[in-house]
Amino acid sequence: MDYEKLKKSFLQGEEREAAKMFREMMRGAVRAGLLEAMKEEVEAICGPRYRPDAESRLRRAGSEKGIAYVAGGKEEIVRPRVREKGGKEVRLATYEAASSPQGLFDQIVAAVGQGLPVRGCARAMNKALSKSEISRMWVEKSREQLEALRARPLESIEWLALVIDGVWLTRELCVVVAIGIESDGNKWVLDFEEGPSENSTVVLSLLERIKSRGFAPVAGRRLLILRDGSEAIESAVKRHWPESVRQECMVHAHSNLREKVRLRDRAEVDGLFKTLREAQGKEAGEEAFDDLLEFVSERNAAAALSLGKRRDVLLAFHRLNVPSTLNVTFLSTNLIENALRNWRTASGNVKRWNEKRDMVSRWMAAGLLWAEAGFQKIRHAEHLPSLARALELSAPVSAAAAASPSAPSSNAINPGLDQSV
């Protein structure tokens, strides 16, 4: 390698040429290191070239062409050969490692997981692997990720909230996702369940699985649950945690209401919803909701009636009287959609989902774990202790929970109910 030329390219700002030369230099260094490593292995088992170990049962047997995966590509090399004195060839450990495509495993999984199609991945690897080999690697790794996700124990974590929402992959394929929030503000992907819609069977299956792995609120505390407007999710959640505080996604409610008013009224609806989302505490929340309801009542009676019926589920969080700095996180299920936004781009290369096999589950697990790796604590996590106190069973029950016919009074709740179905 001409190091002076490389240095000159860097100094002259020829970044592309310099980068190419640098990659070639690194490839040459790796290649030289591999050849040296094989040479050292041969000497270790056979002795020096001109002073072979007379007691060794192994001997040098010349060399031949071989392949090695170096810096993301496949190259031809000349590899040394070793045989037993009886004639059987011995495979060198260094060559076995260098000639295995498993060295590209993580690169391939990352590339496919972030949206590079298999065909493009094969080109990016300089055709070091075939499309079928890359596909097999992806299937193997994504299956491992699925097993890892569903094997994680959940009982030792102090859970504060559960976010649950459905995302649609096709018109007839929905995946319900659950994300848990710890008392310190950390977020974790819990699990998911696929089905034709957000029906109660799908949601119940998901909740039963995370409970079997130990997901439960802290003893003596209610669980805060954020959900969309699905009645199936509401029914399933109420069955498992009847004493929970259940907040319906305000973003979904806002979007639905906008479609029911005239175009010229939508800006005003947007402003009233903004005021509602930013309101702190019960009184401010109730006042903002009344202003919104009054405005809608004068323009669409049916929409106002529907909005009025959702008062309790839309104001459940406000009635906890906690700092409004937490509103951004706990008034919507956007956390799930945000987690899947980049993954949706990656999965856009999938032309057909094979529901008869584990394709959907594998892709979902890989995408969710990939998103989880970038999770940060929720905003203003320092205010979560006040939310934890508001969720204690001795604290006032929200109107939404109190109105539920299946929910016992706060004085009669047995903390052991958290573990029952």
TIPA-967178 format. One line per 2 residues: for each residue x, z, y of N, C-alpha, C. Coordinates in steps of 0.1 Angstrom, whole numbers. Layout:
% residues N
X Z Y X Z Y X Z Y ~ ...
END
This chain:
% residues 421
8 0 -12 0 0 0 9 0 13 ~ 6 -8 22 13 -9 35 8 1 44
14 13 44 10 24 52 11 22 67 ~ 22 14 71 23 10 85 12 2 90
8 -8 81 -4 -16 85 -16 -8 86 ~ -18 1 77 -30 10 78 -30 18 91
-19 24 94 -17 31 106 -20 23 119 ~ -15 11 118 -17 2 130 -32 -2 131
-39 -4 120 -53 -7 121 -61 4 127 ~ -58 16 123 -65 28 129 -62 28 144
-50 27 148 -46 28 162 -52 17 171 ~ -54 5 165 -60 -6 172 -75 -6 172
-81 4 165 -96 5 165 -102 -4 155 ~ -95 -10 146 -101 -19 136 -107 -11 125
-118 -4 127 -123 6 118 -127 0 105 ~ -133 -12 105 -138 -18 92 -126 -21 83
-116 -28 89 -104 -32 82 -96 -19 77 ~ -95 -9 86 -88 3 82 -96 10 71
-109 11 72 -117 18 61 -115 11 48 ~ -115 -3 48 -113 -10 35 -99 -7 29
-89 -7 38 -75 -4 33 -74 10 28 ~ -81 19 35 -81 33 30 -87 35 17
-99 28 14 -105 29 1 -96 23 -10 ~ -89 12 -6 -80 6 -16 -69 16 -19
-64 23 -9 -53 32 -11 -57 43 -20 ~ -69 49 -17 -74 60 -25 -77 55 -40
-82 43 -41 -84 38 -55 -71 37 -62 ~ -61 32 -55 -48 31 -62 -42 44 -65
-44 54 -57 -39 68 -59 -46 74 -72 ~ -59 72 -73 -67 77 -84 -62 70 -97
-60 57 -96 -56 49 -108 -42 54 -112 ~ -33 55 -103 -19 60 -106 -20 74 -112
-29 83 -107 -30 96 -113 -35 96 -127 ~ -45 87 -130 -50 85 -143 -39 81 -153
-32 71 -149 -21 66 -158 -11 77 -161 ~ -8 84 -150 2 95 -152 -3 106 -161
-16 109 -160 -23 119 -168 -23 115 -183 ~ -26 102 -186 -25 97 -199 -11 98 -205
-1 95 -197 13 95 -201 17 109 -205 ~ 13 119 -197 16 133 -199 9 138 -212
-4 133 -215 -11 137 -227 -4 132 -239 ~ 1 120 -238 8 114 -250 21 122 -253
28 125 -242 41 132 -244 38 146 -250 ~ 27 152 -246 24 166 -250 21 166 -265
15 155 -271 11 155 -285 21 148 -294 ~ 29 139 -288 38 131 -296 53 135 -293
56 141 -281 69 143 -277 74 132 -268 ~ 86 134 -262 91 124 -253 93 110 -260
92 99 -252 93 86 -258 105 84 -267 ~ 117 87 -262 129 85 -270 133 96 -278
126 107 -278 129 119 -286 116 124 -292 ~ 109 116 -301 96 120 -306 97 133 -314
86 141 -314 85 153 -322 84 150 -337 ~ 95 154 -344 95 151 -358 85 158 -366
80 169 -361 70 178 -368 56 174 -365 ~ 54 166 -355 41 162 -351 35 151 -361
22 152 -364 16 143 -373 11 130 -365 ~ 14 130 -352 10 119 -344 22 111 -339
19 98 -336 30 89 -332 24 79 -322 ~ 33 74 -313 29 63 -304 25 51 -311
15 43 -306 11 31 -313 9 19 -303 ~ 18 19 -293 18 8 -283 7 10 -273
1 -1 -268 -9 0 -257 -19 -12 -259 ~ -30 -11 -252 -40 -22 -252 -48 -21 -239
-56 -31 -236 -64 -31 -225 -76 -22 -227 ~ -80 -15 -216 -92 -6 -216 -99 -7 -203
-109 2 -201 -116 2 -188 -116 17 -183 ~ -118 18 -170 -119 31 -164 -128 30 -152
-136 40 -150 -145 41 -138 -138 48 -127 ~ -134 41 -117 -125 46 -106 -132 44 -93
-135 55 -85 -141 54 -72 -153 45 -72 ~ -162 48 -81 -175 41 -81 -175 27 -87
-164 22 -93 -164 9 -99 -156 9 -112 ~ -158 -2 -120 -152 -3 -133 -140 -12 -132
-129 -8 -137 -116 -15 -136 -109 -16 -150 ~ -102 -27 -151 -94 -28 -164 -80 -21 -162
-76 -14 -172 -63 -7 -172 -56 -10 -185 ~ -44 -6 -186 -36 -7 -198 -35 8 -203
-40 11 -214 -40 25 -219 -31 26 -231 ~ -24 37 -232 -15 40 -244 -24 43 -256
-18 40 -268 -25 43 -280 -17 53 -288 ~ -24 61 -296 -17 71 -304 -24 71 -318
-16 72 -329 -22 72 -342 -16 84 -350 ~ -24 88 -360 -19 97 -370 -9 90 -379
-1 97 -385 9 91 -394 2 84 -406 ~ -10 88 -409 -18 81 -419 -24 68 -415
-24 65 -401 -29 53 -396 -41 54 -388 ~ -49 65 -388 -61 67 -380 -58 68 -365
-65 61 -356 -62 62 -342 -68 75 -336 ~ -61 81 -327 -66 93 -320 -70 89 -306
-82 93 -302 -86 90 -288 -81 100 -278 ~ -75 96 -268 -70 105 -257 -81 111 -249
-80 124 -246 -91 131 -239 -91 125 -225 ~ -80 122 -219 -80 117 -205 -87 103 -204
-84 95 -214 -90 81 -214 -105 83 -217 ~ -109 92 -226 -123 93 -229 -131 97 -216
-125 106 -208 -132 110 -196 -132 99 -186 ~ -121 91 -184 -121 81 -175 -129 69 -178
-131 66 -191 -139 55 -196 -154 58 -197 ~ -158 70 -195 -172 74 -196 -180 71 -183
-191 64 -183 -199 62 -171 -205 75 -166 ~ -204 86 -173 -210 98 -168 -203 103 -156
-192 97 -153 -185 101 -141 -192 96 -128 ~ -201 86 -130 -209 80 -119 -223 87 -119
-225 96 -128 -239 102 -130 -245 107 -117 ~ -238 116 -110 -243 122 -98 -245 112 -87
-236 102 -85 -237 92 -75 -250 83 -78 ~ -252 80 -90 -264 72 -94 -277 79 -91
-278 92 -96 -290 100 -94 -293 101 -79 ~ -283 104 -71 -285 106 -57 -290 93 -50
-284 82 -54 -288 69 -49 -302 65 -52 ~ -306 66 -65 -319 63 -69 -329 73 -63
-326 86 -63 -335 96 -57 -337 94 -42 ~ -328 87 -35 -330 85 -21 -335 71 -17
-339 64 -28 -346 51 -25 -339 39 -28 ~ -326 39 -33 -320 27 -37 -325 22 -50
-331 10 -51 -336 5 -63 -325 3 -74 ~ -329 3 -86 -319 2 -97 -311 -10 -96
-317 -21 -92 -309 -34 -91 -299 -32 -80 ~ -303 -26 -68 -294 -24 -57 -283 -14 -61
-286 -4 -69 -277 6 -73 -266 -1 -82 ~ -270 -10 -91 -261 -17 -99 -251 -26 -91
-256 -32 -80 -247 -39 -71 -238 -30 -63 ~ -243 -19 -59 -235 -9 -51 -223 -4 -60
-225 -3 -73 -215 2 -82 -206 -10 -87 ~ -207 -21 -80 -199 -33 -84 -202 -37 -99
-215 -35 -103 -219 -38 -116 -211 -31 -127 ~ -206 -19 -123 -199 -11 -133 -208 -7 -144
-221 -6 -141 -231 -2 -151 -243 -12 -150 ~ -249 -14 -161 -261 -23 -161 -273 -16 -156
-284 -24 -153 -296 -18 -148 -302 -8 -158 ~ -301 -12 -171 -307 -3 -181 -299 10 -183
-286 9 -181 -278 21 -182 -281 31 -170 ~ -283 25 -158 -286 33 -146 -300 39 -148
-309 31 -153 -323 37 -156 -323 48 -166 ~ -315 47 -176 -314 58 -186 -308 70 -180
-298 69 -171 -292 80 -164 -302 87 -155 ~ -310 79 -148 -320 85 -139 -331 92 -147
-335 87 -158 -345 93 -166 -340 107 -172 ~ -327 106 -176 -321 119 -182 -320 130 -171
-315 126 -159 -313 136 -149 -326 141 -143 ~ -336 132 -141 -349 137 -135 -356 145 -145
-354 143 -158 -361 151 -168 -355 165 -168 ~ -342 166 -166 -335 179 -165 -340 186 -153
-342 179 -142 -347 186 -130 -361 191 -131 ~ -370 183 -139 -383 188 -141 -383 201 -149
-375 201 -160 -374 213 -168 -368 225 -160 ~ -358 222 -151 -353 233 -143 -363 239 -133
-371 230 -127 -381 235 -118 -391 244 -124 ~ -396 240 -136 -407 247 -143 -402 259 -151
-388 261 -151 -383 272 -159 -379 283 -149 ~ -379 281 -136 -375 291 -127 -384 303 -126
-379 315 -128 -388 327 -128 -392 330 -113 ~ -404 335 -111 -409 337 -98 -412 352 -95
-411 361 -105 -416 374 -104 -408 383 -95 ~ -395 380 -93 -386 389 -86 -386 386 -71
-394 377 -66 -394 374 -52 -406 380 -45 ~ -403 385 -32 -414 391 -24 -422 380 -17
-432 375 -23 -440 364 -18 -449 369 -7 ~ -450 360 4 -459 364 15 -470 354 16
-467 341 13 -477 330 15 -476 319 5 ~ -487 312 3 -487 301 -6 -493 289 1
-486 278 1 -491 266 7 -495 256 -4 ~ -507 251 -4 -511 242 -15 -519 230 -9
-515 219 -13 -521 206 -8 -520 195 -18 ~ -528 185 -17 -527 173 -25 -521 162 -18
-513 154 -25 -507 142 -19 -511 130 -29 ~ -514 119 -23 -519 107 -31 -508 97 -33
-505 94 -45 -495 84 -49 -502 70 -49 ~ -514 70 -55 -522 57 -55 -536 62 -53
-545 52 -53 -559 55 -50 -565 64 -62 ~ -559 63 -73 -564 71 -85 -554 81 -90
-544 84 -83 -534 94 -87 -531 103 -76 ~ -534 116 -78 -531 126 -68 -522 137 -74
-513 143 -66 -505 153 -71 -507 165 -62 ~ -511 177 -68 -513 189 -60 -500 197 -60
-495 200 -49 -482 207 -47 -484 221 -42 ~ -476 230 -47 -476 244 -43 -462 248 -38
-461 254 -26 -448 258 -20 -450 273 -16 ~ -441 282 -20 -442 296 -17 -433 299 -5
-437 309 3 -429 314 14 -426 329 12 ~ -413 332 12 -409 346 10 -411 354 23
-410 368 21 -412 376 33 -401 375 43 ~ -389 369 39 -379 367 49 -379 353 55
-389 345 51 -390 332 57 -385 320 49 ~ -378 323 37 -373 312 29 -385 305 22
-384 292 19 -394 284 13 -389 279 -1 ~ -398 279 -11 -394 274 -24 -406 265 -30
-402 254 -36 -411 246 -43 -415 254 -56 ~ -428 256 -58 -432 264 -70 -435 255 -82
-443 245 -80 -447 236 -90 -457 226 -85 ~ -462 217 -93 -471 207 -90 -479 203 -102
-491 196 -100 -499 192 -111 -505 178 -107 ~ -505 169 -116 -510 156 -113 -524 154 -119
-532 145 -113 -546 143 -118 -552 132 -110 ~ -564 128 -113 -571 117 -106 -576 121 -92
-576 134 -90 -581 139 -77 -577 154 -75 ~ -581 160 -64 -579 174 -62 -591 182 -68
-593 179 -81 -604 186 -87 -600 200 -92 ~ -610 208 -95 -607 223 -98 -599 224 -111
-600 215 -121 -592 216 -133 -577 214 -130 ~ -574 205 -121 -560 202 -118 -555 214 -110
-562 219 -100 -557 231 -92 -556 243 -101 ~ -566 246 -109 -565 258 -118 -553 257 -127
-550 246 -132 -539 244 -141 -526 247 -134 ~ -525 243 -122 -513 246 -113 -512 260 -111
-522 267 -106 -522 281 -103 -519 290 -115 ~ -525 286 -126 -523 294 -139 -508 293 -143
-502 281 -141 -488 280 -145 -478 288 -136 ~ -481 288 -123 -472 296 -114 -474 311 -116
-486 315 -119 -489 329 -122 -482 333 -135 ~ -482 324 -145 -476 328 -158 -460 330 -156
-455 324 -146 -440 325 -143 -438 337 -134 ~ -448 344 -130 -446 356 -122 -450 355 -108
-456 344 -103 -459 344 -89 -471 353 -86 ~ -470 362 -76 -480 371 -73 -476 378 -59
-486 382 -52 -483 389 -39 -477 403 -42 ~ -471 409 -33 -466 422 -34 -477 432 -36
-475 442 -45 -485 452 -48 -490 458 -35 ~ -503 459 -32 -508 466 -20 -509 456 -8
-507 443 -11 -507 433 0 -515 421 -4 ~ -523 416 5 -530 403 3 -520 392 4
-524 381 -2 -516 368 -1 -522 359 10 ~ -514 354 18 -519 344 28 -518 330 21
-529 323 21 -530 310 15 -533 299 25 ~ -525 289 26 -528 278 35 -532 266 26
-543 260 29 -548 249 21 -555 239 30 ~ -558 227 24 -565 217 31 -580 220 30
-589 211 33 -603 214 33 -610 212 20 ~ -602 210 9 -607 207 -4 -615 220 -10
-627 217 -14 -635 228 -19 -630 232 -33 ~ -624 223 -40 -618 226 -53 -606 236 -52
-598 234 -42 -587 243 -40 -592 256 -36 ~ -602 257 -27 -608 269 -23 -614 277 -34
-621 270 -43 -627 276 -55 -617 282 -64 ~ -606 274 -67 -596 279 -76 -588 291 -70
-585 290 -58 -577 301 -51 -585 314 -51 ~ -598 312 -48 -607 324 -48 -608 331 -61
-608 322 -72 -609 328 -85 -596 336 -89 ~ -584 332 -84 -572 339 -88 -569 350 -78
-571 348 -65 -568 358 -56 -580 360 -46 ~ -591 366 -51 -603 368 -43 -601 375 -30
-591 384 -29 -589 392 -17 -579 386 -7 ~ -575 374 -10 -565 367 -2 -571 363 12
-562 361 21 -566 355 34 -563 340 33 ~ -574 332 35 -573 318 32 -575 310 45
-565 304 50 -565 296 62 -566 281 59 ~ -576 274 65 -577 260 63 -568 253 72
-562 242 68 -553 234 77 -560 229 89 ~ -555 233 101 -561 229 113 -558 215 117
-547 209 112 -544 195 114 -554 186 108 ~ -557 190 95 -568 182 88 -581 183 96
-585 195 100 -597 197 107 -598 189 120 ~ -587 189 127 -585 181 140 -587 167 137
-580 161 127 -581 147 124 -595 143 120 ~ -602 151 112 -615 148 108 -625 148 120
-623 158 129 -632 159 140 -631 147 150 ~ -618 143 152 -616 132 161 -624 119 157
-625 117 144 -632 105 139 -647 106 141 ~ -652 118 145 -667 120 147 -671 120 161
-662 118 171 -665 118 185 -661 104 191 ~ -667 102 202 -664 89 209 -649 88 213
-644 76 214 -630 74 218 -627 81 231 ~ -636 80 241 -633 86 254 -633 101 254
-638 107 243 -639 122 242 -627 127 234 ~ -619 119 228 -609 123 219 -597 131 226
-594 126 238 -583 133 245 -587 147 248 ~ -600 150 251 -604 163 254 -604 172 241
-608 166 230 -608 173 217 -593 176 214 ~ -584 167 217 -570 170 214 -565 182 222
-569 183 235 -565 194 243 -571 207 239 ~ -584 207 235 -590 219 230 -584 224 217
-581 215 208 -574 219 196 -560 224 198 ~ -553 219 208 -540 224 211 -541 238 216
-551 241 225 -553 254 230 -556 264 218 ~ -564 259 209 -568 267 197 -555 270 188
-547 260 186 -535 262 178 -525 272 184 ~ -525 272 197 -515 280 204 -520 294 208
-533 297 206 -539 310 209 -533 321 200 ~ -532 332 206 -526 344 199 -537 354 197
-539 358 184 -548 369 181 -563 365 180 ~ -570 374 176 -585 372 173 -593 368 185
-591 375 196 -600 373 208 -597 359 214 ~ -584 356 215 -580 343 221 -584 332 212
-583 334 199 -587 324 189 -602 321 190 ~ -610 332 190 -624 330 190 -629 323 203
-623 327 214 -626 320 227 -623 306 227 ~ -611 302 222 -607 288 221 -616 280 212
-620 286 201 -629 280 192 -643 277 198 ~ -648 287 205 -661 286 212 -661 274 222
-650 273 229 -649 262 239 -649 249 232 ~ -642 248 221 -642 235 213 -656 232 208
-662 243 202 -675 241 196 -686 237 207 ~ -685 243 218 -694 239 229 -692 225 233
-680 220 235 -677 206 239 -683 197 228 ~ -680 199 215 -685 190 205 -700 191 204
-706 202 206 -721 203 205 -728 194 215 ~ -722 192 226 -729 183 236 -727 168 233
-719 165 223 -716 151 220 -720 147 206 ~ -720 156 196 -723 152 183 -728 165 175
-741 166 174 -747 178 168 -743 180 154 ~ -742 169 146 -738 170 132 -724 175 131
-715 170 139 -701 174 139 -700 189 143 ~ -707 193 153 -707 207 157 -712 216 146
-722 212 139 -728 220 128 -717 222 117 ~ -710 211 114 -700 212 104 -688 221 108
-684 219 121 -673 227 127 -677 242 127 ~ -689 245 131 -694 259 131 -693 266 118
-696 258 107 -696 264 94 -682 268 90 ~ -672 261 96 -658 264 92 -651 274 101
-658 281 109 -652 290 118 -643 300 111 ~ -648 306 101 -641 317 94 -628 312 88
-628 300 81 -616 295 75 -606 289 85 ~ -611 285 96 -602 280 107 -596 291 115
-602 303 115 -597 314 124 -592 326 115 ~ -590 323 102 -585 334 94 -572 340 98
-563 331 102 -549 335 106 -550 342 120 ~ -557 337 129 -559 343 142 -563 357 141
-572 360 132 -578 373 130 -569 383 125 ~ -557 379 121 -547 388 116 -539 395 128
-541 389 140 -535 394 152 -520 395 151 ~ -514 384 148 -499 384 147 -494 375 158
-481 375 161 -475 367 172 -478 352 170 ~ -482 345 181 -485 331 180 -473 322 177
-461 328 177 -449 320 174 -450 316 159 ~ -458 322 151 -460 319 137 -471 308 135
-478 305 145 -489 295 144 -485 282 138 ~ -474 277 143 -469 263 139 -468 262 124
-463 273 117 -461 273 103 -474 276 95 ~ -482 285 100 -493 290 92 -507 285 96
-507 275 104 -521 269 107 -522 255 102 ~ -513 251 93 -514 238 87 -507 238 74
-509 227 66 -502 225 54 -491 214 56 ~ -487 212 68 -478 201 71 -464 203 64
-462 216 60 -449 219 54 -447 210 41 ~ -458 208 34 -458 200 21 -456 186 25
-463 180 34 -462 166 38 -448 164 44 ~ -443 173 52 -429 171 57 -419 171 46
-421 179 36 -411 180 25 -411 166 17 ~ -423 160 17 -424 147 9 -422 135 17
-420 136 30 -420 124 38 -408 115 34 ~ -396 120 33 -385 111 29 -386 107 15
-392 115 6 -393 112 -8 -403 100 -9 ~ -414 100 -1 -423 89 -1 -416 76 2
-407 76 11 -399 64 14 -391 59 1 ~ -385 69 -5 -377 66 -17 -386 61 -29
-397 67 -31 -406 63 -42 -414 50 -39 ~ -412 45 -27 -419 32 -23 -414 21 -32
-402 23 -38 -397 12 -47 -404 12 -60 ~ -411 22 -63 -419 23 -76 -431 14 -75
-432 4 -83 -443 -6 -82 -455 -2 -91 ~ -452 6 -101 -463 10 -110 -459 23 -116
-468 33 -115 -466 46 -121 -472 46 -135 ~ -463 50 -144 -467 51 -158 -472 65 -161
-485 67 -161 -492 80 -163 -492 84 -177 ~ -490 75 -187 -490 79 -201 -478 86 -205
-467 85 -197 -455 92 -200 -452 102 -189 ~ -440 107 -188 -436 117 -179 -430 112 -166
-433 99 -163 -427 93 -151 -431 100 -138 ~ -444 103 -136 -448 109 -124 -442 123 -122
-442 131 -133 -436 144 -132 -422 144 -129 ~ -414 135 -135 -400 134 -133 -397 131 -119
-404 120 -113 -401 116 -99 -405 127 -90 ~ -416 134 -92 -421 145 -83 -411 156 -84
-406 160 -95 -397 171 -96 -384 168 -89 ~ -379 156 -91 -366 152 -84 -368 152 -69
-379 146 -65 -382 145 -50 -384 159 -44 ~ -391 168 -51 -394 181 -45 -381 189 -44
-373 189 -55 -360 196 -55 -351 191 -45 ~ -351 178 -43 -342 172 -33 -347 176 -19
-360 177 -17 -365 182 -4 -362 196 -2 ~ -363 204 -13 -360 219 -12 -346 221 -8
-337 213 -12 -323 215 -9 -320 215 6 ~ -330 209 14 -328 208 28 -337 218 36
-344 227 28 -353 237 34 -345 247 43 ~ -351 250 54 -346 261 62 -357 272 64
-353 283 68 -363 294 71 -373 289 81 ~ -385 294 80 -395 291 89 -391 295 103
-397 289 113 -395 293 127 -399 307 130 ~ -391 314 137 -395 328 142 -397 337 130
-388 336 120 -390 344 108 -388 359 111 ~ -382 362 123 -381 376 127 -394 383 130
-405 375 131 -418 381 133 -427 382 120 ~ -421 379 109 -428 380 97 -432 394 92
-424 404 96 -428 418 93 -441 422 98 ~ -445 417 110 -458 419 116 -469 413 107
-466 401 102 -476 394 93 -477 402 80 ~ -466 407 75 -467 414 62 -475 427 64
-474 433 76 -482 445 78 -497 442 79 ~ -500 430 86 -514 426 87 -520 423 74
-512 419 64 -517 415 51 -519 427 41 ~ -515 439 46 -516 450 37 -531 453 34
-534 458 22 -547 460 18 -554 471 27 ~ -547 479 33 -552 489 42 -556 483 56
-551 471 59 -554 465 71 -568 459 71 ~ -574 456 82 -587 450 82 -588 437 75
-598 435 67 -599 422 59 -605 411 69 ~ -600 399 68 -604 388 77 -619 385 73
-626 380 83 -640 377 81 -642 367 69 ~ -632 358 68 -634 348 57 -634 355 43
-625 365 42 -624 372 29 -636 381 27 ~ -640 387 38 -651 397 37 -664 389 34
-666 377 38 -678 369 36 -679 364 22 ~ -668 364 15 -668 359 1 -675 368 -8
-686 363 -15 -694 372 -24 -686 377 -36 ~ -675 371 -39 -667 375 -51 -656 385 -47
-654 387 -34 -643 395 -30 -647 409 -28 ~ -641 419 -35 -645 433 -33 -640 438 -19
-645 450 -15 -641 455 -2 -627 460 -3 ~ -620 461 8 -606 465 9 -603 478 3
-613 488 4 -611 501 -2 -612 501 -17 ~ -619 491 -23 -621 491 -37 -612 482 -45
-603 475 -38 -594 466 -45 -583 473 -52 ~ -582 469 -65 -571 474 -73 -559 465 -72
-547 469 -68 -536 460 -68 -533 453 -81 ~ -538 459 -92 -536 452 -105 -543 439 -106
-553 437 -97 -561 424 -98 -552 412 -95 ~ -540 415 -88 -531 403 -85 -527 396 -97
-526 403 -109 -521 397 -121 -532 391 -130 ~ -545 393 -126 -556 388 -134 -560 374 -130
-566 367 -140 -571 354 -137 -586 354 -134
END
